[in-house]
Amino acid sequence: MADSFEEVSVLKAYCVKCKESKEMEDAQKVTMKNGRPAMKGKCPTCGTGMYRILKKGS
């Protein structure tokens, strides 16, 4: 599982303020209320919260 965390540590997500896809800063793997995995982080430019939903098996 450590290999897959390395892949998602440089995961890109869409920043709503910058209107661009960027690599998340301080990315953490979280689980949503419905049980699906997601990555939560910050935009490196403006600091806005970014969120990326992952596949169920991740």
C-alpha atoms as one frame of an Amber mdcrd trajectory, in Angstrom:
protein
   0.000   0.000   0.000   2.966   2.317   0.488   3.502   2.364  -3.290  -0.001
   3.666  -3.975   0.420   6.440  -1.369   3.521   7.614  -3.226   1.430   7.904
  -6.394  -1.341   9.898  -4.751   1.005  12.173  -2.785   1.508  14.167  -6.032
  -2.162  13.972  -6.980  -3.607  16.825  -9.014  -6.926  18.411  -8.160  -8.924
  21.373  -9.465  -8.650  24.685  -7.601 -11.906  26.634  -7.780 -10.282  30.025
  -7.097  -7.377  29.649  -9.556  -9.559  27.756 -12.073  -6.685  25.359 -12.803
  -5.626  21.795 -12.062  -2.654  21.802  -9.677  -0.759  19.434  -7.409  -2.147
  19.438  -3.874  -0.010  20.523  -0.937  -0.268  18.726   2.435  -2.407  15.964
   0.879  -4.079  13.575   3.324  -6.114  10.491   2.559  -9.589  10.722   4.116
 -12.763   8.640   4.013 -16.057  10.309   3.169 -19.306   9.594   5.031 -20.407
   7.146   2.330 -17.167   5.144   2.708 -15.398   6.295  -0.459 -11.746   7.313
  -0.211 -10.674  10.858  -1.085  -7.641  13.119  -0.897  -7.840  16.458   0.866
  -5.193  19.164   0.546  -4.434  22.822  -0.180  -3.706  24.787  -3.339   0.009
  25.714  -3.425  -0.773  29.150  -4.919  -3.764  30.524  -2.998  -4.156  28.095
  -0.067  -7.775  27.159  -0.851  -8.913  23.695   0.226  -8.836  21.105  -2.570
 -10.609  17.759  -2.637 -10.267  14.774  -4.983 -12.487  11.669  -4.863 -10.583
   8.428  -5.508 -11.647   5.044  -6.864 -13.364   2.700  -4.399 -10.456   0.239
  -4.280  -7.812   2.880  -3.458
